[in-house]
Amino acid sequence: MANQNLLVIWHSRTGASEAMAKAAFTGAGARAHLLRADVVTAEHLLDAGGYLFVCPENLASMSGLMKEMFDRNYYPVLGKIEGRAFGTIIAAGSDGEGAQRQIDRIAKGWRLKRVVEPMIVNFDAQAPEAILAAKTPSEECLKQCREMGEALSEGMSLGVF
């Protein structure tokens, strides 16, 4: 049986997704764990009661490291995590919908339950220099991330989801 801890899984290239993941983790409090996507194992996923996936959109897809985390862990946890809560935060240069759709499809295969609205933060980065530049989410954005982490963690601890 999974505990009621929230696992915040992140990958970042420009700092934006990392900052948003850390803000959500802070909001979630003591019942959360924060792990970079490349270190997440099936055991981490099995031990968590819910998930927050935070990554950038790259070339209309989720970042490669986040995709690799899903690829590496998909079958080891398939059939073992149904009904667990999840949410997403996507750092986008212009759209974010492609990454969001990919994560939603994987979550559907795992039969996870979306319990918060997707959060897509558009950094409006179009030129190569802007795309590659370090990004800092606004204080309002970070506040929303903290609130999402808190809502997920609190809802899980209360058995709401």
Secondary structure by P-SEA (a helix, b strand, c coil): ccccbbbbbbccccaaaaaaaaaaaaaacccbbbbccccccaaaaaaccbbbbbbbbccccccaaaaaaaaacccccccccccccccccccccccaaaaaaaaaaaaaaacccccccbbbbbcccccccccccbbbbcaaaaaaaaaaaaaaaaaaaaccc
